Amino acid sequence: MSKKVAIAAGIAAGVAAGVTAIRAAKFVPEKKEYPEVAPENVNVQRVLDNLSKAISIPTVSYPEKEKVDFEQFKKFHEFLEEAYPLIHKNLTKEVVLEASLIYKWEGTKSDLDPIALLAHQDVVPISAGTEGDWTNPPFSGYNDGEFIWGRGALDMKNHLIAVMEAVETLLEEGFKPERDVYLLFGQDEEVVASGNGGAKNIMRLLQERGIHLDSVIDEGGAIIPLDVKGIIQNKELIGVGIAEKGYTDIEITVTAKGGHSSQPPVHSALGELAEVIRDLEGNQFKAELMPFARHMITSLAQSCTYPLRLFTCNLPYMGPIVKYGMTKIPFTACFVRTTTAVTMAEGSPAANVLPQKASVVVNFRQMPGTTVDDLVAHIRKVCRNKKIEIKVLKAKEASKFSPTDSRAFGIIEELCCQDNKNAVVVPYLVMGGTDACYYEPICENIFRYSPYKVSVELLRCTHATNERIPVSAVEPAVAFFKKYVRKASAE
């Protein structure tokens, strides 16, 4: 390189650095102003008491339906009838399958498309042997004044009870919706990718009746306090799920002769399978900054501190660097690519026997646009062993994206920003599964948001020991759903 070229390159780099720095300093994302609203009336003690009672009823679901104690679901239904008399007097109620529920609140303008609020009644089991590890018993619903403890406190009896409380209170206040309002509570959301579950049957029933929903809101994002020195400070991240990843379990098997372990080949079936695992983990799916991810990063951009702000505020130029950085952190990598997780393995039944068959189960969480067939093709492509057997055990395709320029998303954003001036509302991709995806045949505006302020540390307790929810988070959630129903059900 000549001296002149080097000088020119240096000047260009300096100019580029200056431009990005100026953009970062001046970058201001669109900020909407919303009028303040009066506080909502919430019967706080009733909410807390009813959440504790709801948690105390162990409505546990299992993939094997014969293991499910539907008497507990019946008790839960009886509890709801007792706790919410106005709902059961004014709304029609239907039971679908064994225990799924449809409540219909008829509006004054039934020619309008209805809105739907979703929740699931079921919870995951307590891991055997961990019962004694809980600070308070897992089905106690114990309220110590700071937290309410128990399975379902975060996933998602809290959400269900907040919806019921909101509707009951609106009825007490004499409110009448214009649109019909549906409360749809499935029985087996925790059974991932169930082929014929409660939510799917509820949707089919509504579809048969010719019902098209204006919007759906289900569990998903929460209100996360953000205060990380050197990255972002004094903000609250409100994630509204506009889509969810798919879920697929695939079994990969290698066969071999087997025999006595005293005369092993160079590679046993397990050894060959180890190479398959190496191929899968060493050849991850291609990363992509989808529009939702760009929107999410741009929404957070001005709240970031330097030097991160230089990248987030200059996404048109820094996108490849940002994408690369995200792939190096598991928490962010899942937002930009289909993930591959080898989770289970099986080989010989005895230590001195060479396996005739060895298998692994790989769990994929596929991005929207990547199908189950794409997963199988990827395995075939990257694995050098072309004799492997591939079997799809369980699968659910990724959902579609819901529009962020819709009326329904705007309502959620408005309500969140009215409640908190430090809120940063971002559309995001839900990593886990929800019942919401099953309603795509009858609704285009499907959003996943639980209006609870919860720390990242507490969120990690979901499905784990010491699941609990802050008492302080309960009242604002009921207030949100009251405002949402009032606004979303209007013409």
ABEGO torsion letter per residue (X at the ends): XBAAAAAAAAAAAAAAAAAAAAAAAABBBBBBBBBBBBBBBBBAAAAAAAAAAAAABBBBBBABAAABBAAAAAAAAAAAAAABAAAAAABBBBBBEAABBBBBBBBABAABBBBBBBBBABBBBBBBGAAAABABBAAAGBBAGABBBEBGAAOAAAAAAAAAAAAAAAAAAGBBBABBBBBBBBAAAABBGBABBAAAAAAAAAAAAGBBBABBBBBEBBBBBBBBBGABBGBBBBBBBABBBBBBBBBBBBBBAEEBAABBBABBAAAAAAAAAAAAAABBBBBBBBAAAAAAAAAAAAABBOAAAAAAAAAAAAAAAAAAAAAABAAAAAAABBBBBBABBBBBABAABBBABBBBBBBBBBBBGBBAAAAAAAAAAABABAABBBBBABBBBBBBBBBAABAAAAAAAAAAAAABAABBBBBBBBABBBAAAAAAAABABBBBBBBBBBBAAAAAABGBBGBBBBAAAAAAAAAAAAAAAAAAABX
